[in-house]
Amino acid sequence: MKISEIVQKTGVQAINDFRDKNVDRVYISDMVSDIITGAKPNSILVTLQTHKSLIAAANLVNVPMIVIVRGRRPADDVVELATKVGIGLFTSDLDTWGYAKKLTELGF
């Protein structure tokens, strides 16, 4: 499913400009080491975290979309780094469970 379709159907807000890539799975974690060892390419990463290490980990495993839950927003330098490496950042006012339910309804 295209990122733009997920944005439209789940109501997340874009934090940066994003490339409309395909995603085909979801990974939920707040630990960088877990993201590196568990996330797969083309995943939506759902997390509470907003730091630069998150972007580095997501880039390492080729994650094109990060949804930060509970309305959190990263600092400008984190947004710049995500944009530079081609990762779309999004925010949702829902908690992790609430956003995961929306993704499940979409068939993830």
Z-matrix of the N, CA and C atoms (Angstrom, degrees):
N
C 1 1.441
C 2 1.534 1 107.85
N 3 1.299 2 117.14 1 140.90
C 4 1.463 3 122.18 2 179.03
C 5 1.529 4 110.84 3 -71.92
N 6 1.327 5 115.61 4 147.72
C 7 1.457 6 121.13 5 178.40
C 8 1.527 7 110.67 6 -56.55
N 9 1.326 8 117.57 7 -43.02
C 10 1.469 9 120.11 8 -178.58
C 11 1.525 10 112.03 9 -59.95
N 12 1.318 11 117.22 10 -34.62
C 13 1.456 12 121.12 11 178.53
C 14 1.530 13 110.96 12 -69.12
N 15 1.324 14 116.21 13 -39.79
C 16 1.461 15 120.82 14 177.46
C 17 1.523 16 110.10 15 -64.70
N 18 1.321 17 116.25 16 -42.38
C 19 1.463 18 120.92 17 178.27
C 20 1.527 19 109.97 18 -58.20
N 21 1.304 20 116.00 19 -48.32
C 22 1.464 21 121.28 20 -178.54
C 23 1.520 22 111.63 21 -63.05
N 24 1.326 23 117.13 22 -43.19
C 25 1.466 24 120.76 23 -173.10
C 26 1.526 25 114.03 24 -82.63
N 27 1.343 26 117.66 25 -19.58
C 28 1.468 27 119.05 26 -178.38
C 29 1.519 28 112.79 27 -110.91
N 30 1.319 29 117.83 28 -9.72
C 31 1.455 30 120.44 29 175.06
C 32 1.510 31 116.26 30 76.63
N 33 1.327 32 117.57 31 18.77
C 34 1.462 33 118.61 32 175.75
C 35 1.523 34 109.72 33 -72.37
N 36 1.330 35 115.88 34 158.72
C 37 1.453 36 121.24 35 178.13
C 38 1.524 37 109.22 36 -109.64
N 39 1.330 38 115.60 37 132.31
C 40 1.465 39 120.15 38 178.41
C 41 1.525 40 109.83 39 -71.19
N 42 1.314 41 115.59 40 137.10
C 43 1.456 42 122.13 41 176.13
C 44 1.521 43 110.08 42 -96.97
N 45 1.339 44 116.54 43 -30.82
C 46 1.463 45 121.16 44 179.81
C 47 1.526 46 108.99 45 -135.59
N 48 1.327 47 115.35 46 173.41
C 49 1.460 48 119.75 47 172.28
C 50 1.521 49 107.51 48 -70.33
N 51 1.309 50 116.89 49 142.21
C 52 1.459 51 119.44 50 -177.08
C 53 1.518 52 110.54 51 -134.13
N 54 1.316 53 114.38 52 155.19
C 55 1.459 54 121.59 53 173.51
C 56 1.523 55 107.16 54 -87.32
N 57 1.302 56 117.19 55 134.87
C 58 1.460 57 121.30 56 -174.68
C 59 1.525 58 110.81 57 -82.52
N 60 1.314 59 115.16 58 72.82
C 61 1.459 60 121.61 59 -178.12
C 62 1.519 61 110.79 60 -87.11
N 63 1.323 62 114.75 61 167.05
C 64 1.461 63 121.02 62 174.04
C 65 1.516 64 110.13 63 -85.52
N 66 1.328 65 115.99 64 140.76
C 67 1.454 66 121.82 65 170.91
C 68 1.526 67 107.37 66 -125.49
N 69 1.321 68 115.82 67 147.33
C 70 1.462 69 118.05 68 -175.99
C 71 1.519 70 114.41 69 -134.40
N 72 1.311 71 116.95 70 7.11
C 73 1.463 72 120.02 71 178.02
C 74 1.519 73 109.32 72 -159.86
N 75 1.318 74 115.91 73 173.02
C 76 1.462 75 122.60 74 -177.95
C 77 1.525 76 108.49 75 -128.16
N 78 1.322 77 115.17 76 143.19
C 79 1.458 78 120.91 77 171.87
C 80 1.518 79 107.40 78 -133.05
N 81 1.319 80 116.37 79 131.29
C 82 1.460 81 121.28 80 -178.78
C 83 1.519 82 108.67 81 -119.14
N 84 1.331 83 115.31 82 120.73
C 85 1.458 84 120.01 83 178.00
C 86 1.522 85 110.11 84 -166.36
N 87 1.328 86 114.74 85 152.77
C 88 1.460 87 121.20 86 175.12
C 89 1.525 88 111.48 87 -114.47
N 90 1.325 89 117.30 88 6.53
C 91 1.466 90 121.37 89 -178.52
C 92 1.521 91 110.54 90 -112.84
N 93 1.326 92 115.87 91 124.89
C 94 1.461 93 121.21 92 -177.48
C 95 1.522 94 111.14 93 -57.89
N 96 1.324 95 118.18 94 -45.57
C 97 1.468 96 120.49 95 -178.54
C 98 1.526 97 111.09 96 -62.27
N 99 1.310 98 117.05 97 -36.01
C 100 1.459 99 121.22 98 178.45
C 101 1.526 100 110.80 99 -68.38
N 102 1.318 101 116.92 100 -38.91
C 103 1.469 102 121.20 101 177.89
C 104 1.529 103 109.75 102 -62.68
N 105 1.306 104 116.55 103 -44.81
C 106 1.472 105 120.95 104 -178.79
C 107 1.523 106 111.19 105 -62.97
N 108 1.320 107 117.58 106 -40.56
C 109 1.469 108 119.85 107 -175.98
C 110 1.524 109 113.74 108 -89.39
N 111 1.344 110 118.33 109 -18.76
C 112 1.447 111 119.26 110 -173.78
C 113 1.513 112 117.44 111 -115.41
N 114 1.323 113 117.28 112 -30.66
C 115 1.468 114 119.65 113 -177.56
C 116 1.523 115 110.25 114 -71.49
N 117 1.303 116 115.78 115 146.43
C 118 1.464 117 122.33 116 179.35
C 119 1.529 118 109.65 117 -109.87
N 120 1.321 119 117.40 118 158.07
C 121 1.468 120 119.85 119 176.01
C 122 1.529 121 111.19 120 -55.91
N 123 1.311 122 115.31 121 148.69
C 124 1.468 123 123.86 122 178.12
C 125 1.523 124 113.42 123 66.83
N 126 1.326 125 116.51 124 27.85
C 127 1.461 126 121.64 125 177.44
C 128 1.524 127 110.60 126 -93.55
N 129 1.326 128 115.03 127 154.23
C 130 1.455 129 122.03 128 163.44
C 131 1.522 130 104.99 129 -88.71
N 132 1.306 131 117.22 130 124.28
C 133 1.458 132 120.56 131 176.20
C 134 1.526 133 108.05 132 -98.27
N 135 1.321 134 116.61 133 123.70
C 136 1.458 135 122.64 134 177.94
C 137 1.523 136 107.14 135 -109.87
N 138 1.347 137 116.79 136 127.08
C 139 1.457 138 120.95 137 -173.26
C 140 1.523 139 111.92 138 -156.68
N 141 1.313 140 115.39 139 165.56
C 142 1.469 141 122.96 140 170.78
C 143 1.525 142 110.83 141 -93.40
N 144 1.301 143 116.75 142 -19.55
C 145 1.462 144 121.73 143 -170.02
C 146 1.531 145 112.82 144 -71.93
N 147 1.324 146 115.54 145 152.17
C 148 1.467 147 120.44 146 -177.81
C 149 1.527 148 112.90 147 -137.44
N 150 1.316 149 118.98 148 17.25
C 151 1.466 150 121.20 149 -173.91
C 152 1.536 151 112.45 150 -97.97
N 153 1.327 152 115.25 151 168.19
C 154 1.468 153 121.13 152 -177.16
C 155 1.521 154 113.11 153 -61.76
N 156 1.314 155 117.55 154 -33.93
C 157 1.466 156 120.09 155 -179.21
C 158 1.520 157 111.51 156 -61.02
N 159 1.322 158 116.40 157 -30.25
C 160 1.460 159 121.21 158 176.17
C 161 1.525 160 110.66 159 -61.75
N 162 1.315 161 116.17 160 -43.24
C 163 1.465 162 120.84 161 -179.83
C 164 1.520 163 109.78 162 -66.38
N 165 1.323 164 117.06 163 -42.70
C 166 1.472 165 120.70 164 178.96
C 167 1.524 166 110.77 165 -60.30
N 168 1.327 167 117.18 166 -44.53
C 169 1.466 168 121.23 167 -179.81
C 170 1.523 169 110.71 168 -64.81
N 171 1.322 170 116.92 169 -45.62
C 172 1.467 171 120.89 170 -179.56
C 173 1.527 172 110.94 171 -63.13
N 174 1.308 173 116.73 172 -39.61
C 175 1.460 174 120.80 173 179.06
C 176 1.532 175 110.72 174 -66.04
N 177 1.301 176 116.55 175 -38.62
C 178 1.465 177 121.80 176 -179.57
C 179 1.525 178 111.77 177 -59.60
N 180 1.325 179 117.32 178 -36.80
C 181 1.470 180 120.78 179 -177.59
C 182 1.527 181 112.91 180 -104.11
N 183 1.341 182 116.83 181 11.19
C 184 1.473 183 122.66 182 174.40
C 185 1.528 184 113.19 183 63.73
N 186 1.336 185 115.09 184 49.91
C 187 1.469 186 121.86 185 174.09
C 188 1.525 187 107.91 186 -91.24
N 189 1.331 188 119.46 187 120.27
C 190 1.461 189 120.64 188 -176.71
C 191 1.525 190 115.22 189 -90.26
N 192 1.352 191 117.82 190 -9.26
C 193 1.462 192 120.93 191 -173.89
C 194 1.521 193 110.33 192 -144.27
N 195 1.337 194 115.50 193 126.81
C 196 1.461 195 121.21 194 175.22
C 197 1.522 196 108.31 195 -120.23
N 198 1.323 197 115.93 196 127.03
C 199 1.457 198 121.61 197 174.28
C 200 1.522 199 107.69 198 -108.65
N 201 1.319 200 114.92 199 119.08
C 202 1.457 201 121.58 200 178.75
C 203 1.528 202 106.65 201 -98.47
N 204 1.312 203 116.03 202 121.41
C 205 1.459 204 121.43 203 -172.96
C 206 1.531 205 112.12 204 -90.33
N 207 1.346 206 113.96 205 175.05
C 208 1.466 207 123.83 206 178.28
C 209 1.530 208 112.89 207 60.62
N 210 1.340 209 115.97 208 28.05
C 211 1.459 210 121.17 209 174.73
C 212 1.512 211 115.43 210 69.94
N 213 1.307 212 117.14 211 11.58
C 214 1.471 213 120.31 212 -179.71
C 215 1.519 214 110.29 213 -72.49
N 216 1.336 215 114.52 214 149.83
C 217 1.467 216 120.63 215 179.44
C 218 1.524 217 108.23 216 -134.25
N 219 1.326 218 117.11 217 136.23
C 220 1.464 219 120.13 218 179.63
C 221 1.530 220 111.67 219 -77.02
N 222 1.314 221 115.35 220 163.14
C 223 1.465 222 122.13 221 175.77
C 224 1.531 223 109.61 222 -66.99
N 225 1.312 224 116.10 223 161.03
C 226 1.466 225 121.53 224 -177.33
C 227 1.520 226 112.94 225 -57.48
N 228 1.348 227 117.95 226 -38.43
C 229 1.467 228 119.25 227 -178.71
C 230 1.532 229 111.37 228 -66.73
N 231 1.316 230 117.57 229 -30.33
C 232 1.464 231 121.49 230 176.84
C 233 1.527 232 109.60 231 -70.80
N 234 1.319 233 116.43 232 -42.40
C 235 1.465 234 120.81 233 177.75
C 236 1.527 235 110.24 234 -62.04
N 237 1.321 236 116.97 235 -43.03
C 238 1.469 237 121.06 236 178.69
C 239 1.525 238 111.28 237 -60.90
N 240 1.328 239 116.99 238 -42.90
C 241 1.464 240 120.73 239 179.79
C 242 1.527 241 110.48 240 -64.74
N 243 1.309 242 117.59 241 -44.32
C 244 1.463 243 121.01 242 179.16
C 245 1.527 244 110.38 243 -60.70
N 246 1.304 245 116.57 244 -43.08
C 247 1.461 246 120.76 245 179.33
C 248 1.520 247 110.43 246 -63.80
N 249 1.316 248 116.52 247 -42.16
C 250 1.470 249 121.60 248 -179.44
C 251 1.528 250 111.97 249 -60.31
N 252 1.343 251 117.35 250 -38.60
C 253 1.465 252 120.23 251 -177.54
C 254 1.522 253 112.83 252 -94.63
N 255 1.338 254 117.34 253 0.72
C 256 1.458 255 120.73 254 173.87
C 257 1.516 256 115.92 255 85.13
N 258 1.315 257 116.67 256 26.23
C 259 1.460 258 120.75 257 178.09
C 260 1.523 259 108.75 258 -103.07
N 261 1.330 260 116.04 259 126.96
C 262 1.452 261 120.87 260 176.50
C 263 1.515 262 110.66 261 -80.68
N 264 1.335 263 115.84 262 129.81
C 265 1.460 264 121.25 263 177.23
C 266 1.519 265 109.46 264 -106.68
N 267 1.327 266 115.38 265 138.00
C 268 1.455 267 121.76 266 -177.72
C 269 1.516 268 108.76 267 -139.09
N 270 1.315 269 116.06 268 156.49
C 271 1.455 270 120.23 269 175.97
C 272 1.518 271 109.97 270 -127.36
N 273 1.322 272 114.41 271 146.35
C 274 1.457 273 122.20 272 176.80
C 275 1.519 274 107.86 273 -130.97
N 276 1.327 275 116.58 274 139.78
C 277 1.458 276 120.47 275 175.95
C 278 1.525 277 112.04 276 -75.35
N 279 1.316 278 116.92 277 -13.84
C 280 1.463 279 121.14 278 178.72
C 281 1.523 280 110.57 279 -71.74
N 282 1.332 281 116.30 280 159.12
C 283 1.460 282 119.60 281 170.78
C 284 1.534 283 108.42 282 -81.38
N 285 1.299 284 116.92 283 177.07
C 286 1.465 285 121.28 284 -176.08
C 287 1.531 286 111.29 285 -57.94
N 288 1.310 287 117.06 286 -45.76
C 289 1.468 288 121.00 287 -179.04
C 290 1.526 289 110.86 288 -62.36
N 291 1.314 290 117.09 289 -45.41
C 292 1.458 291 120.82 290 -179.58
C 293 1.515 292 112.55 291 -61.91
N 294 1.343 293 116.25 292 -41.48
C 295 1.461 294 118.46 293 179.00
C 296 1.530 295 111.01 294 -71.23
N 297 1.320 296 117.10 295 -37.23
C 298 1.470 297 120.31 296 177.45
C 299 1.528 298 110.87 297 -60.88
N 300 1.321 299 117.85 298 -37.77
C 301 1.459 300 120.77 299 177.67
C 302 1.528 301 110.78 300 -63.00
N 303 1.327 302 117.68 301 -40.35
C 304 1.473 303 120.83 302 177.72
C 305 1.536 304 109.98 303 -61.17
N 306 1.317 305 116.57 304 -43.00
C 307 1.463 306 120.00 305 -179.95
C 308 1.527 307 111.06 306 -66.34
N 309 1.322 308 116.61 307 -37.48
C 310 1.462 309 120.56 308 177.24
C 311 1.525 310 110.84 309 -62.30
N 312 1.323 311 116.75 310 -38.74
C 313 1.457 312 121.22 311 177.70
C 314 1.535 313 111.63 312 -63.29
N 315 1.334 314 116.48 313 -25.80
C 316 1.457 315 120.98 314 176.88
C 317 1.518 316 113.15 315 -84.98
N 318 1.306 317 116.73 316 -3.29
C 319 1.456 318 120.30 317 177.31
C 320 1.520 319 115.36 318 99.45
N 321 1.301 320 117.77 319 9.34
C 322 1.478 321 120.15 320 177.11
C 323 1.500 322 110.40 321 -81.67
